[in-house]
Amino acid sequence: SEMCIRDRLNGEGLQHQDGHSLLNTIAFPTVRSYDPAYAYETAVIVLDGMKKLYQEDETAIYYITAENENYVMPAMPEGVEEGIVKGMYSFAPVKADKGKPKVQLFGSGAILRSANDAQQILHEKYGIGSKVWSVTSYTQLRRDAQECERWNRLNPGAKPKVSYLEKTLKKEEGPFISSSDYVRAVGEQLAPWIPGDYFVLGTDGMGRSETRETLREHFEVDGKHIALAALTQLAKAGQFDENKLADAVKDLGINPDEMIDIGVNCSLEQLLEHGFFHADPHPGNLLALKDGRLCYLDFGMMSEVSRQSRTGLIQAVVHLVNKRFDKITKDFVDLGFLNQDIKKLGKKGDVVEVAKGYARNYLLPKNLGIKATEKNILIAEQI
């Protein structure tokens, strides 16, 4: 028997970012994993663990994620103890305006507050009602549902057992939007038993060092992205005007391409204007700032480009855009991409010769012992 509490701290890069530990616990039947949002939830889970492990002598491990973010801890609502232990319970709903739909918002751990933000956005901007649920354990809910399913399969003719999840959501209307600080697969465990359209948000992808606010926006588990997911699912159900989704994206301040444009512009400016650029721009070395700027970290790898080479690169791009293939050959020779003996190109079809020349001179260097056969050149061209 064991009680484990994990503290989720930020670090540099993937090795310190955890979006999967709750997923890992699925494979171990004796591990009961929880992602509480409030102090009273943690207290209830710990007390339940002490009772089950030391009084009732059960064999289990309680795995509890304990975030270190500072926020207000409310008093415990009446009658929620069972839901906390079994995996979910709800808060008072926000009623929809007349004629408007409603949604169900699942939140876990620190992301429960994002669900609360989404609830406020949906009502204030669109008149949509909602109920927020604190899902303390997706895994415990799934295990209970599977156990009931198994018992019913092995006992045909007997009164069917109904899982806590199914009983709790029986009268609720969807769509159901799940959000957590973990990979989507954690929330997706419940899909077979959700009585309506179910959409899951999570933190799939590369770990990175950032502020909580920026990370949640990046992984699209903040309030505005949860609200957008709800609007999208409502639109699919014919309960929200699909033609208004584009305006909703703008109203919510979501611009999926903005940081890409900023990153491209920053890199080109470093390379072509200043000739001194960051040579290791992986996710852990880039910070998206609140004011829209991109911050580069860790200048251990830098490189320099001469003014002559910068001018050559710009000329080559201009000639490529204007389809001046005769000029591109000279540009590539001047830049050192091709040997002087490459024949001058005069038409579009001859660009293949440039690729072959580049393959011979750079992708198939003699010191690697690779023979520049036509087959190898073709492979290099594909590369």
VMD Tcl script that draws the C-alpha trace (Angstrom):
set ca {
  {0.00 0.00 0.00}
  {1.33 3.42 -0.91}
  {0.34 7.08 -1.15}
  {2.14 9.12 -3.84}
  {1.72 12.85 -4.43}
  {3.36 14.33 -7.52}
  {4.25 18.02 -7.67}
  {4.10 19.38 -11.22}
  {6.94 21.86 -11.66}
  {8.11 23.56 -14.85}
  {11.57 22.91 -16.23}
  {13.50 23.35 -19.47}
  {12.21 21.24 -22.30}
  {10.41 17.95 -22.60}
  {12.23 16.08 -19.85}
  {10.50 18.12 -17.12}
  {7.05 18.40 -18.71}
  {4.52 15.75 -17.76}
  {1.45 15.27 -19.88}
  {1.38 11.50 -19.67}
  {1.80 10.18 -16.11}
  {-1.96 9.77 -15.62}
  {-2.03 7.87 -18.90}
  {0.73 5.55 -17.67}
  {-1.24 4.66 -14.55}
  {-4.01 3.12 -16.68}
  {-1.84 0.04 -17.19}
  {-1.64 -0.74 -13.46}
  {-4.92 -1.95 -11.91}
  {-3.78 -1.25 -8.35}
  {-2.89 2.39 -9.08}
  {-5.74 4.83 -8.37}
  {-4.76 8.10 -10.01}
  {-6.35 11.47 -9.26}
  {-5.96 15.02 -10.56}
  {-7.65 17.23 -7.93}
  {-8.22 20.95 -8.42}
  {-8.89 22.12 -4.87}
  {-7.50 21.46 -1.40}
  {-10.74 19.87 -0.19}
  {-10.61 17.39 -3.08}
  {-7.08 16.38 -2.11}
  {-8.12 16.02 1.54}
  {-11.07 13.78 0.66}
  {-8.91 11.57 -1.59}
  {-6.14 11.24 1.01}
  {-8.63 10.36 3.76}
  {-10.25 7.79 1.47}
  {-6.84 6.32 0.73}
  {-5.95 6.05 4.41}
  {-9.26 4.33 5.12}
  {-8.99 1.88 2.21}
  {-5.32 1.08 2.74}
  {-4.98 0.99 6.51}
  {-8.46 0.29 7.84}
  {-9.91 -1.93 5.12}
  {-6.50 -3.37 4.19}
  {-6.90 -3.00 0.42}
  {-3.90 -3.35 -1.86}
  {-3.51 -0.17 -3.89}
  {-1.41 2.87 -4.71}
  {-3.02 6.31 -4.63}
  {-1.31 8.58 -7.18}
  {-2.30 12.23 -6.68}
  {-1.09 15.17 -8.79}
  {-0.64 18.22 -6.58}
  {-0.05 21.38 -8.63}
  {1.94 24.25 -7.16}
  {-0.03 27.13 -8.69}
  {-1.42 29.71 -6.28}
  {-5.16 30.34 -6.53}
  {-8.13 30.66 -4.20}
  {-9.31 27.43 -2.57}
  {-13.09 27.51 -2.08}
  {-15.04 25.75 0.63}
  {-16.27 22.25 -0.19}
  {-19.86 22.09 -1.48}
  {-22.19 19.78 0.40}
  {-22.49 16.16 -0.65}
  {-19.59 15.94 -3.12}
  {-17.38 13.47 -1.22}
  {-18.62 10.43 -3.13}
  {-18.13 12.14 -6.49}
  {-14.59 13.20 -5.60}
  {-13.58 9.61 -4.82}
  {-15.49 7.99 -7.68}
  {-14.16 10.50 -10.21}
  {-16.48 13.44 -10.87}
  {-19.03 15.87 -9.48}
  {-20.68 19.06 -10.72}
  {-21.04 22.66 -9.61}
  {-24.13 24.85 -9.87}
  {-25.01 25.38 -13.55}
  {-25.22 28.69 -15.40}
  {-28.60 28.87 -17.14}
  {-28.80 29.60 -20.85}
  {-30.58 32.65 -22.19}
  {-33.99 31.98 -23.71}
  {-33.70 29.83 -26.79}
  {-29.96 29.24 -26.33}
  {-28.31 25.80 -25.92}
  {-26.22 24.48 -23.06}
  {-23.03 22.43 -22.79}
  {-21.21 20.29 -20.23}
  {-17.66 21.33 -19.37}
  {-15.28 18.79 -17.79}
  {-12.18 20.20 -16.07}
  {-9.39 18.62 -14.03}
  {-6.68 19.93 -11.74}
  {-5.50 23.42 -12.57}
  {-7.42 23.34 -15.87}
  {-10.73 23.27 -13.98}
  {-10.36 27.03 -13.72}
  {-10.06 27.20 -17.52}
  {-13.40 25.42 -17.71}
  {-14.80 28.07 -15.34}
  {-13.42 30.79 -17.64}
  {-15.04 29.11 -20.64}
  {-18.35 28.98 -18.81}
  {-18.21 32.72 -18.25}
  {-17.20 33.45 -21.86}
  {-19.97 31.28 -23.30}
  {-22.65 32.97 -21.23}
  {-21.47 36.58 -21.47}
  {-20.69 36.54 -25.20}
  {-23.19 34.04 -26.57}
  {-25.87 33.46 -23.90}
  {-25.01 29.74 -23.77}
  {-25.64 27.85 -20.54}
  {-23.31 25.26 -19.06}
  {-22.49 23.04 -16.15}
  {-18.88 22.66 -14.99}
  {-17.72 19.28 -13.69}
  {-14.58 18.58 -11.71}
  {-13.28 15.26 -13.04}
  {-10.89 14.08 -10.35}
  {-10.18 10.73 -12.03}
  {-10.96 9.69 -15.59}
  {-9.34 6.33 -14.93}
  {-11.47 5.46 -11.90}
  {-14.60 6.36 -13.85}
  {-13.57 4.13 -16.76}
  {-12.68 1.22 -14.52}
  {-16.06 1.36 -12.79}
  {-17.86 1.55 -16.15}
  {-15.86 -1.37 -17.52}
  {-16.50 -3.45 -14.42}
  {-20.25 -2.89 -14.71}
  {-20.08 -3.72 -18.40}
  {-18.20 -6.95 -17.65}
  {-20.60 -7.99 -14.89}
  {-23.59 -7.44 -17.17}
  {-21.94 -9.50 -19.91}
  {-21.29 -12.41 -17.54}
  {-24.70 -12.26 -15.91}
  {-27.30 -12.14 -18.68}
  {-30.85 -11.98 -17.41}
  {-29.86 -10.37 -14.10}
  {-30.68 -6.76 -13.32}
  {-27.96 -4.77 -15.14}
  {-25.50 -2.77 -13.11}
  {-25.15 0.91 -14.02}
  {-21.85 2.69 -13.54}
  {-21.47 5.87 -11.52}
  {-20.56 7.76 -14.72}
  {-23.68 6.64 -16.55}
  {-25.99 7.35 -13.60}
  {-24.44 10.79 -13.09}
  {-24.73 11.89 -16.72}
  {-28.00 10.12 -17.58}
  {-30.13 13.29 -17.67}
  {-27.46 15.69 -18.91}
  {-27.57 17.24 -22.37}
  {-24.44 17.66 -24.46}
  {-22.20 18.37 -26.08}
  {-19.58 17.38 -23.52}
  {-16.20 19.16 -23.64}
  {-13.29 17.69 -21.67}
  {-10.08 19.59 -20.85}
  {-7.08 18.65 -18.74}
  {-3.37 19.28 -18.29}
  {-2.65 15.84 -19.74}
  {-2.70 14.16 -23.14}
  {-6.10 13.73 -24.79}
  {-6.03 9.95 -24.33}
  {-6.67 10.44 -20.60}
  {-10.03 12.11 -21.21}
  {-10.85 9.91 -24.19}
  {-11.17 6.92 -21.84}
  {-14.80 7.89 -21.18}
  {-15.97 8.12 -24.79}
  {-18.00 4.85 -24.86}
  {-20.17 5.93 -21.91}
  {-20.77 9.63 -22.58}
  {-24.46 10.12 -23.54}
  {-23.86 12.60 -26.34}
  {-21.24 14.31 -28.48}
  {-17.89 14.23 -26.67}
  {-14.84 16.33 -27.55}
  {-11.53 16.16 -25.65}
  {-8.81 18.80 -25.31}
  {-5.38 18.02 -23.85}
  {-1.68 18.80 -23.84}
  {-0.44 16.50 -26.60}
  {2.85 17.51 -28.15}
  {6.36 18.55 -27.21}
  {7.09 19.71 -23.69}
  {8.40 23.25 -23.41}
  {9.46 25.83 -20.85}
  {6.98 28.68 -20.57}
  {4.59 30.49 -18.28}
  {1.38 28.65 -17.39}
  {-0.77 31.14 -19.28}
  {1.24 30.81 -22.48}
  {1.48 27.03 -22.25}
  {-2.27 26.68 -21.82}
  {-2.87 28.88 -24.83}
  {-0.29 26.92 -26.83}
  {-1.87 23.56 -25.98}
  {-5.34 25.09 -26.43}
  {-6.67 24.21 -22.97}
  {-7.36 27.78 -21.79}
  {-10.81 29.29 -21.41}
  {-11.13 30.73 -24.90}
  {-10.13 27.49 -26.64}
  {-12.54 25.48 -24.49}
  {-15.28 27.97 -25.38}
  {-14.42 27.66 -29.08}
  {-14.53 23.86 -28.86}
  {-18.00 24.12 -27.31}
  {-19.21 26.48 -30.06}
  {-17.80 24.20 -32.74}
  {-19.54 21.13 -31.36}
  {-22.79 23.09 -30.99}
  {-22.48 24.17 -34.63}
  {-22.07 20.53 -35.70}
  {-25.27 19.74 -33.82}
  {-27.10 22.61 -35.52}
  {-27.39 24.59 -32.28}
  {-25.04 27.41 -33.23}
  {-24.72 29.21 -36.57}
  {-21.72 27.66 -38.32}
  {-21.23 30.86 -40.32}
  {-20.49 32.69 -37.08}
  {-17.59 30.46 -36.05}
  {-15.01 32.51 -37.95}
  {-16.18 35.65 -36.15}
  {-16.06 33.77 -32.86}
  {-12.41 32.87 -33.45}
  {-11.62 36.58 -33.90}
  {-13.81 37.67 -30.98}
  {-12.02 35.22 -28.70}
  {-8.63 36.60 -29.77}
  {-7.43 33.36 -31.33}
  {-4.97 33.64 -34.23}
  {-3.39 30.25 -34.98}
  {-0.98 31.62 -37.60}
  {0.22 34.76 -35.82}
  {3.19 33.25 -33.99}
  {4.25 31.31 -37.11}
  {4.40 34.56 -39.07}
  {6.34 36.23 -36.26}
  {8.81 33.33 -36.12}
  {9.41 33.38 -39.88}
  {9.89 37.15 -39.90}
  {12.26 37.03 -36.92}
  {14.39 34.34 -38.53}
  {14.53 36.07 -41.91}
  {15.40 39.40 -40.32}
  {18.24 37.82 -38.34}
  {19.56 35.97 -41.38}
  {19.12 38.51 -44.17}
  {19.33 41.90 -42.44}
  {21.75 41.33 -39.58}
  {23.64 38.26 -40.79}
  {23.95 36.99 -37.22}
  {21.32 34.44 -36.23}
  {20.22 31.96 -33.59}
  {21.15 28.46 -34.79}
  {19.25 26.37 -32.22}
  {15.60 27.53 -32.22}
  {13.95 24.44 -30.67}
  {10.76 24.84 -28.55}
  {12.65 25.08 -25.25}
  {14.58 28.11 -26.56}
  {11.57 30.13 -27.73}
  {9.12 32.09 -25.58}
  {5.92 33.66 -26.88}
  {5.49 36.90 -24.93}
  {2.15 38.39 -23.94}
  {2.71 41.47 -26.12}
  {3.08 39.32 -29.26}
  {6.87 39.27 -29.46}
  {9.01 36.13 -29.73}
  {11.85 35.76 -27.23}
  {14.94 33.68 -28.07}
  {16.87 31.94 -25.25}
  {20.20 30.10 -25.01}
  {22.66 31.70 -27.41}
  {25.17 28.86 -27.21}
  {24.78 28.19 -30.93}
  {24.98 31.20 -33.25}
  {26.08 31.64 -36.85}
  {27.11 34.48 -39.12}
  {26.42 35.17 -42.81}
  {28.52 37.64 -44.80}
  {26.91 40.63 -46.52}
  {27.86 39.15 -49.91}
  {26.11 35.86 -49.10}
  {23.05 37.66 -47.75}
  {22.77 39.65 -50.97}
  {23.16 36.45 -52.98}
  {20.39 34.71 -51.04}
  {18.03 37.64 -51.56}
  {18.84 37.74 -55.28}
  {18.26 34.00 -55.62}
  {14.84 34.28 -54.00}
  {13.87 37.22 -56.21}
  {15.00 35.36 -59.33}
  {13.12 32.22 -58.25}
  {9.90 34.17 -57.66}
  {10.25 35.82 -61.08}
  {11.19 32.49 -62.73}
  {14.56 33.82 -63.93}
  {16.16 30.39 -64.03}
  {19.10 31.66 -66.08}
  {19.98 34.02 -63.20}
  {19.48 31.39 -60.50}
  {22.38 29.35 -61.84}
  {24.79 32.24 -61.37}
  {23.34 32.95 -57.91}
  {23.95 29.36 -56.82}
  {27.50 29.43 -58.20}
  {28.23 32.72 -56.43}
  {26.85 31.33 -53.19}
  {29.01 28.23 -53.52}
  {26.09 25.87 -53.87}
  {27.31 24.74 -57.31}
  {30.69 24.35 -58.94}
  {31.77 26.80 -61.60}
  {31.59 24.14 -64.31}
  {27.82 23.63 -63.99}
  {26.20 24.46 -67.30}
  {24.17 27.63 -67.57}
  {20.43 27.06 -67.33}
  {18.05 28.67 -69.75}
  {14.67 27.07 -69.20}
  {12.55 25.78 -66.36}
  {13.16 22.11 -67.13}
  {16.89 22.53 -66.61}
  {16.38 23.23 -62.88}
  {16.76 19.46 -62.43}
  {20.42 19.95 -63.36}
  {20.80 22.31 -60.42}
  {19.37 19.66 -58.10}
  {21.73 17.05 -59.54}
  {24.68 19.37 -59.18}
  {23.75 20.17 -55.61}
  {23.38 16.45 -54.90}
  {26.81 15.68 -56.39}
  {28.56 18.48 -54.54}
  {26.83 18.48 -51.14}
  {24.46 15.60 -50.46}
  {26.85 12.95 -51.78}
  {30.27 14.13 -50.59}
  {33.25 11.97 -51.48}
  {34.37 11.71 -47.88}
  {31.22 9.70 -47.11}
  {32.17 7.17 -49.75}
  {28.87 7.53 -51.61}
  {29.13 7.18 -55.35}
  {27.22 9.85 -57.30}
  {25.25 7.42 -59.46}
  {22.00 8.51 -61.11}
  {20.09 6.43 -58.55}
  {21.83 8.06 -55.60}
  {21.38 11.49 -57.15}
  {17.64 10.80 -57.47}
  {17.50 9.83 -53.78}
  {19.39 12.99 -52.86}
  {16.98 15.08 -54.91}
  {14.07 13.62 -52.92}
  {15.88 14.52 -49.70}
}
mol new
graphics top color blue
foreach p $ca { graphics top sphere $p radius 0.5 }
foreach p [lrange $ca 0 end-1] q [lrange $ca 1 end] { graphics top cylinder $p $q radius 0.2 }
display resetview
